[in-house]
Amino acid sequence: MVILVMIDGARPDALDTVPCPNLAALRAAGSATMQAQSVLPSVTLPCHMSIFHSVPPARHGITTNVFVPMARPLPGLIEQARAAGKRAASIHNWEPLRDVSRPEQVAYSYYREPPLDHAYDDAVGAEAVRLLREESASFDFVFLYFGSVDAAGHAFGWMSPEYLGQLQRVDGLLGSVLDAMPADATIVVQADHGGHERTHGADLLEDMTIPWIAAGPAIRRNHRIAAPVSLLDTAPVLARALGIAPHVAWEGRVIEEIFVQQ
């Protein structure tokens, strides 16, 4: 099984500002960089389209949080997985994420509108744990999205006490996910963008710099990634972990240094 966990709006410096034991343990167990780069505009839906389709917004055409069909469609990770006979599940609490894949490509989708308080992500965390414990054999790829850190940034400001506290709460939810996932799973945990003041989307280091962490049986342990990492690289890395071919039009690359040499 391959798992992608998105912590929307998580700045890498936040991970070192307050205790996040599960993220810290994952960094030690795998390969990580705190200098990965988002795309412009550093906004949630454009970022996710780039993550799943391995092309920048200038290619996929989504530049706001409103989906528009691609003028030149190309398959994303979920379509490539489906074509290879793999089954994907998606668990999220931001409805526009339904558009990161085309209809009839996801085998299981869970969406629930979140409460606008500290429990924002609790339901998706609980559903992820349930699925991993009860149905892990049914899925090859699981996408899990936590939206509350971004919501706290917009409400209170990036790096505010409320923002940092929400990151710690999500770190606790991530710990439950790590406990529930199969021992032989590969996991990537990342953000889509950072933020500054109470917003994001600009060409600023605070907005563009994100954490990117991978762990699993074939991933090097306690490794600091030396090569540049972009959002565009996520789909090729996950495709490699799934044992499927990347699409020829994808512009990202496999981060070869993270993989244990056989």
N, C-alpha and C positions, 0 to 999 in steps of 0.2 A: 504494500500500500504506500502511496505517496500522498502527503498532506501539505497543503499551502495554508498558512495562517496569516491573515492580514490584520495588523493593528493600525487602523487608520489614524494618521496624524502623529504617529510616535516619532519624536525627535531622538536621535542617537544619544545626545548629551543627557537626555532625561533618564536613560537607562543607567547612567552612572551617578545621577544626582540623588536618587532615592533607592533603597534596597529593592531589587527585583530578582529574588533568588532563583526563580524558574528560568527567566531569561539568561541569568548569569550561568546557571548550570548547563543550559543548552549551548551557550557560547563555548563553554569548556568541553562539552561533549562533541562539538563539531567544528565547522569552519565559519568564520564570521568576518564582516567588515562593518565599521561604523561610518564609512565614507562612501557608501553606495549613492547613486544619483537618481533622482526622479526625472521627469520630463516636463517640458513647458507646453501648456500651462500646468503647473503643479496642483491640479484639481482632481477630485476623486474619480469621476467617471473617465476622463481622458487618461488618467494614470492606469486605471484597471484595464481599459481597452489596450493600452500599451503592454501591460503585464501579460495579458492573455494572448495577444496577437503579435508580440515581439516587433512592433513597428511604432514609430513616433506619431504623435497627433497629426503632424503634417501629412502622414500617409493614411491613417485610418479616418481622419476627418472629424473626430469628436473633440471639441475644444471647450465645451461647457458640460454641466451635469445633465444636459438634455441629450438623449440619444437621437442620432440621425443615421439612417442606413449608409453604409460605405458606398462611395461611388465606384470603387474597385474592390469588391469583396475579397477577403482571403480568410482561410480557415484559421481559427485560433487553437489553443491547446486542447480545449474540450472537444472541438470537432475532429482534431487529429486523433485524439484518444478514442472517440467513438468509431471512427473509420478503422481503427486498429482492433476493434472488438473490446475496448475497455469501457468500464462503467464509472461514471462520475456522479458525485453528490455535492450539493451546494447548500451551505447553512449560513444565513446572513440576516441582517436586520435593516438593510437599506435597499428599498425596492428597485431602484434603477440598476442594480447589479444583475437583474434578470437578463439584461441585454449584453452581458459579456460573452454569451454564447447564443447561437441561433436556436429556434424551436426544435424540440424533439432530439436534443443532444445530451441533456442531463437526465440520468436515470432517477435521481431523487433530488427534490428541491424543498428546502424549508425556509420560509420567510415569516417573521413576526415583527410587527411594528413595536418599537421599544418604548418603555416608559422613559420620560425625560428626567431621570434621576440617577443615582449611583448604581441602581440595578439594571441599567440600560442593556448590558450585555449578558446578563445572567441566563436568560432563556436560551440564547444561541449556544452559550457554553454548556448548559445542561443537555441540550439536544445533541451537541457534538459528542459528549461523553456517552449518552445513550446509544447513539449510532455506532460508535467505535467499540462499545462493549457488546452490543447485541447483533450488529449487522456488518462487522468489519469484513467478513468474508464475501460480502455482496458487492463491494466497491473497490476499484483500483485507485481512484483519485478522489480526495475530499478537499473541498475549498471551504474554509471557515473564516468568517469576517467578523471582527469586533469593531464597532463604530464609536464606542463611548469616549475614547481618548480624544478623538477629533471633536466630538460634541462638547467636551469639557473645555477644549481649547477655544472654541468659538464662544462659549458662554462666559468663561472666566479669564482666558488668556493662556497662550502657550507658556509653559514653565511656571504657571501659577500653582499655589498649593493644591487647589482643586484638581488641576490637570495632572499633577504628579501623583496625587492620591488615587485618581482614576486609573492611571497606568499601573499602580500597585495592585488595584483590584483586578484588572485584566491579567496581570502576572499570576495572580492566584487562580483565575479561571484557566489560564494556560497550563498551570501545574496539574489541574484535574484532567485536562486533555492529554498531557504527556503520560500520566498514569494509566489512562484508558487505552492508548493507542497500542497496536501490536508491536512486539519487541523488534521485529524486523522492518518496521516502517521507516521511510525516509521523510523528513519534515523540513520545510522551509518556512521561516517566520520573518516577516518584513513589514515595513510601512510602505505606503504609497507616496507620501509627502510628509514634510514637517509643517512648520508654521511659525508665525511671529505675531506678537500682540494678540489680536483676536481673529486673525485671518491667515490665508495662504494663497498661493497661486503665482507669486512673483519669482523673478530670477534672483533670489537671495539664498545665501548658504543655509539659513534657518529653514527655508521652505524646501530646498532642493536636496538636502543631505538626509539620508535615511539609513536605518539599520537593516542589515541583510544577514541572516543566519541560516545555515543548513546543517543537518545532523542525520545520521543513519549509518547502517552497517558499512556502506561503501564510501562514506565521507570521512575525510581526515579529522582526527580529534585535536582539539585545542589549537586550531590553526588560524592564524590571522591572514586573511586573504590579501595578497600583495597587488594583484592586478586590479585595474579599474572595474567596477561593477555597476551596471545600469539596470533599470527596470526591464529593459528589453531582453536581458539575459535570463530572466526567471523562467519563461516558457521553454527555452532550449534546455536548461538544466533539469526542469521537471520532466520534459520529454525523455531525456537521457535516463532519468531515474525510473521512468515508466517502461523503458525499453521500446519506445516508438520513435519514428523519424520526425524531426522537425520539418515544418513546411519550407519549401525552397525560397519563399518570399520573406520569411522571417529575417530580421536584421540583427538580432541579438546573437550571442555566442554561448557555447558551453564553457563554464569556468573550470577548465581542466584541472587546475591545481587543487581543487577541493576534493577530487576523487582519489581514493586509495588506488595506487597502481597495482594491477593484478600480475 
